[in-house]
Every structure is written in C-alpha cells, then in structure tokens.
Amino acid sequence: MNSIAVTNARAALSELINKVAFGKERVSLTRQNKLVAYLISVEDMQLLEQLEDKADILAMERDIKSLSEPAVSLDEVKADLGL
C-alpha cells in the first residue's frame, strides 16, 4: 500500500486516483505522519458496504431473537432487588 502526505497528494491527486481506480491499489493519506484517510477503489468500497450491511443484519437478527425470550415480571424484579 502506498502512503503519501496530504500536502503531496494534492499535487498528485489525478495520478493517485488512477492508481486506485485502475491499478487496484490502496493509498493511505497522512498528515504530520499520522494516518488520516484512505483512497480505495469503488469495488473495495462496495465490498465494505456489503460487509457492514451483513453485520447490521446479524445484529438485528440477534436483537430480535433476544426479544422473543421470556420477559421478567415486575414482581420478579422487585424480589431480586429485595423490594
């Protein structure tokens, strides 16, 4: 993976976009030697979005399953708390 300072990336933006879009490279952008962003291809972004969607669906399914578990009555909560 290429890494480039943001100040240098400005001057080479067109070249960097071509490397990412057509060369399937990823480029990390730094500011004061700290990573601040990545340039990635459309395909990589679409894959990332698919992974995020899948993670969201799995979390939602887990949450729905937990809702189907038996509820605890108020009397049980009071008893557990010694009220």
C-alpha positions in Angstrom: 0.0 0.0 0.0 1.2 3.4 -0.9 1.3 6.1 1.7 1.5 9.8 1.0 1.2 13.1 2.9 -1.9 15.0 2.2 0.1 18.1 1.0 1.9 15.9 -1.6 -1.4 14.1 -2.5 -3.0 17.4 -3.6 -0.4 17.8 -6.4 -0.6 14.1 -7.4 -4.4 13.6 -7.0 -5.1 12.6 -10.6 -2.3 10.0 -10.6 -3.4 8.6 -7.2 -7.0 8.3 -8.4 -5.8 6.4 -11.5 -3.7 4.0 -9.3 -6.7 3.4 -7.1 -9.3 3.1 -9.8 -7.3 1.2 -12.5 -4.3 -0.2 -10.6 -6.4 -1.6 -7.8 -4.0 0.0 -5.3 -5.0 1.5 -1.9 -3.4 4.7 -0.8 -3.1 5.9 2.8 -3.1 9.6 3.4 -1.1 11.1 6.3 -0.9 14.5 8.0 2.1 15.1 10.3 3.0 11.4 9.9 -0.5 10.3 11.3 -2.9 8.3 9.2 -5.9 10.4 8.4 -7.7 8.7 5.4 -7.5 6.1 2.7 -8.2 6.2 -1.0 -9.8 3.0 -2.1 -11.4 1.7 -5.3 -15.2 1.6 -5.9 -15.1 -2.2 -5.7 -13.4 -2.1 -2.2 -16.0 0.4 -1.0 -18.9 -1.7 -2.3 -17.4 -4.7 -0.5 -17.0 -2.8 2.7 -20.6 -1.6 2.5 -21.8 -5.2 1.9 -19.8 -6.3 5.0 -21.3 -3.5 7.1 -24.8 -4.4 5.8 -24.3 -8.1 6.7 -23.0 -7.1 10.2 -26.1 -4.9 10.7 -28.4 -7.7 9.6 -26.8 -10.2 12.0 -27.0 -7.7 14.9 -30.7 -7.1 14.1 -31.4 -10.8 14.0 -29.7 -11.3 17.4 -31.7 -8.4 18.9 -35.0 -9.8 17.5 -34.1 -13.2 18.9 -33.5 -11.7 22.3 -36.9 -10.1 22.3 -38.5 -13.5 21.9 -37.1 -14.6 25.3 -39.5 -14.7 28.2 -40.0 -11.3 29.9 -39.3 -10.9 33.6 -42.3 -9.7 35.6 -42.2 -6.7 37.8 -42.7 -8.9 40.8 -39.6 -10.9 39.9 -37.5 -7.8 39.5 -38.7 -6.5 42.9 -38.0 -9.8 44.5 -34.5 -9.9 43.0 -33.9 -6.4 44.3 -35.3 -7.2 47.8 -38.2 -4.7 47.4 
